[in-house]
């Protein structure tokens, strides 16, 4: 003999299953997406490199090419890595940023290495000024009349 369920019982169970599925999908959609970008070399390899003992070419062979190099002020290589998390539609939030700075002297020998984290980044506060422009400052109505003249061919 099989168990018989009424239509109401089946409907309740299907509703509960649908609710659990929707809630599970909603909670799964709220988990942050993690993105890792950049090139951060193996810390063990970086620790082995001592200033004064290794050349630029050797650093390139061991660590690979840098993310960027300095344009001014000497020969400096930067290895940059960044980890961000994005939750739903919000802007990505930087959770980790690491910059390995390798400075070389004139002979191409490593003179200084430094590891910089997200805490050392520059804090920039924008200034709330505007740049003045030369010319006439038109009112709203003068702009409307000017546009009507321009498109009607009477200017």
N, C-alpha and C positions, 0 to 999 in steps of 0.2 A: 504494500500500500504506500502510495506517495503522499507527501504532505501537501495540503492544499492551502493556498494563501488567498485571501480576499484581494480584490482590486485595490482597496484602500491600503492594505499592508504593503503590497508591491509598490504602490505609488509613494508611500512614505520612505521605503528603503531606497528607491531610485532618487528621490529628492535629497536624502541624506548623502548618498554617494555623489550626486552632482555638487552639493554644497562642499563636501570634503575636497573634491577635485578642483573646484574654483578657488577655495582657500589655499590649497597647496600650490596652485599655479601663481596666485597672487604673492604668496610668501617667497616663492622661488624667484619671481621677477624683481623682488626688492633686494636681492643680494648684489653687492657691488661687483662691477667688472674691473679686473685688475689688468693694467697694461704695463709692461716693462720695456723701456726703450734705451738704446745707447750701448756703450761698450765699457764695462767695468772689468778690468783684468782680474785674474785670480790673485787674491790677497797674498797667498804664499809666494807666488812669483815676484810680486812687488816687494815683499819683505826681504827677499834675497838680494835685491838691487841696492847697492851701497853707493852713495855719492862719491865721485872720484874714481870709482872702479869700473864703470861701464860706459860704453859710448852710445851715441844716438842710434847708430845702426844696430847695435846689439839689443837695445830697447825695442826697436821696431821689429826685430826678429822674434823676440820673446813675447811681447805684448800685442803685436800687430800695429796697424796704423792708428793714429790718434783720431778722436772725434773731430778735433779742430786744432789749429795752431795759432799762436799769437801773431798779429800783424805788425805790431810795433814793440820795441823795447827788448829785443833779444830773441833767442830761440827757445820757445816754450811750447810744450805739447800738453793738450788737455784730453783726458779720457773721461767722458761724461756718461752717467747712467741715471735714469729717472724711473720711479715707480709711481703710477697714478691709480686712483680708484674712482670709478664713476658710478654713482647711485642713481638709477632711473634716468630722468632727463636733466639732472643737475650738472653743473660744470665739473670737470674732473678736478680732483683734489690731489695735490702732490703729497704722497706719504713718505717717499724717500728720494733724495737727490744726492748723488755723490760725484765729486769731481776730483780726479787724480791729476795733479799738476806736476809735470816733469820739466825742470829748467836745465838747460845745457849751457856750458860756457862757450867761448869762441872756438875752442878746439873740438867741440862736439862731445865733450865728456859731461856726464850727469853731475850737476853741481848741487841740485836741491830737488827733493820730492816732497809733496805735501798732499794730504787727503783732506778735502773740504766737504762738509755735509750740508744739509738743507738749513741748519741753524745759522750758518755763516753767510747766507745769501744777503744781498743788499736789500735793505728796507727802503723802498722808494715811496715818497708821499707826493702825489701830484699837486701842483699849485693851481688854485682855482681862478686863474687869470685868463683873459681872452686877448687875442692879438687884434689890435685895431686895424681896420682897412680904410683906405683912402677912397674918397668919392662921396656921392650923395647917399644919405640914409633915407630910404623911401618908407612912407607909411603904408599900411595895409591897403588903403584905398588907392594910393598912387601906384602901387604895384598892380592892382586889378585893372585900373584904367590903362596903364602902360601895356599890359598883356592884351587888352581888347584892341588897342591901337595897332599893336604889332601884328596880330592875326587877322585884322580886318583890312590891312594894307593901306591904312590912312596915315602912316607915320612918315 
